[in-house]
Amino acid sequence: MFNDANVIAITLTLKLAFIVTVLLLLIGTPIAWWLSQTKSHFKGVIGAVVALPIVLPPSVLGFYLLVALGPNGPIGRLTQALGIGTFPFTFSGLVIASVLYSLPFVVQPIQNAFEAIGPRPLETAATLRASPLDCFFTVVIPLAWPGFISATVLGFAHTVGEFGVVLMMGGNIPGVTRVISVQIYDYVEALEFGHAHQLAALMLVFSFVVLLALYTLNPTSRKIK
């Protein structure tokens, strides 16, 4: 059913989505906790920056990442000076772009779950002499698990479906940056609609199954902002 190019694109996409989802949970959880608890005047600014990829065209985000991380960009010059090289048109570059682009889809569900807990469970745990770290891992995380489920599913699915930002940042290198969405684009450009239908149908089924599982197992996901 699938040729070697399709299998490679699928494997690369799943690898990218898995790595990005893990990084998003590690990065997004402390951000979500801070946004849910802080009374800082900068909360609105940070929240807007995190949510920016929701309204920002992917090509715009990809363009600025390309400029910043490229050989003449400020970050690109730093990474070259450190001997790391540059990130555009590499798998690592795809990871960086995908983390930034999918960040709000992980932060917002977790933030909503944290805010829904309220102060009472934390106050109760504090009266039992639990440290803030103990409260977070033994009280907050278990109570917020529906938000983590939503964040994990949405982060993974959103990464799988990315196109504009990965094309701008990673280009179209077989086995390196050519993910499923880019492979479909290639087939359409070459008028190979049969191959495009195969991958497009796979993406359609995947998206439906993900949303069905999300709404069935975690009804609170309907409340995601």
Buried (B, 14 or more C-beta within 10 A) or exposed (E): EEEEBBEBBBEBBBBBBEBBBEBBBEBBBEBBBBBBBEEEEEBEEBBEEBBBBEEEEBEBBBBBBBBBBBEEBEBBBEBBEEEEEBBBBBBBBBBBBBBBBBBBBBBBBBBBBBBBBEEEBBEEBBEEEBEEEEBBEEBBBEBBEBBBBBBBBBBBBBBBBBBBBBBBBBBBEBEBBBBBBBBBBBBEEEEEEEBBEBBBEBBEEBEEEBBEBBEEEBEBBEEBE
